[in-house]
Amino acid sequence: NIILNYLERIQFQGISFSGGECFLVYDRMLEWLNFFKINKPELYYWAYTNGINIKKEQLEELKKYGLNELRFNIAATGYKDQSVLETISFAAEIFDYVAVEIPSIPGDFEKLMEVLPAFEERGVDYLNLHEYILVPGDPDSKNSPKGSFLMNYEIKMEYHQDSLSNTSRIKKFCRENAYKMNVNNCSLHKKENQM
């Protein structure tokens, strides 16, 4: 009820379920979705997943309970995991929208190029490409060209300087191949505006 009152005051237009991997606590996600759909049926609902070990029955149940969209981070599984791609196909048949949402990693450009046709064939609506944030312990963190960004004037972040140009290359490839899926550049500046 505290969260519900907060939603009333701020006039949100949607609710997302993320984590970690929200399918690891599937029952809890379903319980929250049901609670919010009963109390705020007008809102838009989406969830984030890596797509690993998801059952078709779970997707059907989430659709029945009112989930509008599912977003997959396929970078987490090396881009070409066949079971994840099949889950994406099934999700695209039943949800209003399906997105692939990944960091725009310059070193993974070729891997992504190989799988983009599969996204188009499987009915992916959106490809959301995040500016690649470098975190301590990330193998790319040591040798990559880095930039610095101060999120909301207080959170210092390092990012891969070639990430945005990588996103431009991907967008160009999708345009040249007349793909229907929309490609979204989610830069750190855009994230800051959303926050």
Secondary structure, 3 states (H helix, E strand, C coil): CHHHHHHHHHCCCEEEECCCCHHHHHHHHHHHHHHHHHHCCCCEEEEEECCCCCCHHHHHHHHHHCCCEEEECHHHHCCCCHHHHHHHHHHHHHCCEEEEEEEECHHHHHHHHHHHHHHHHHCCCEEEEEECEECCCCCHHHHCCEEEEEECCCEEEEEECCHHHHHHHHHHHHHHCCCCCEEEEECHHHHHHHC
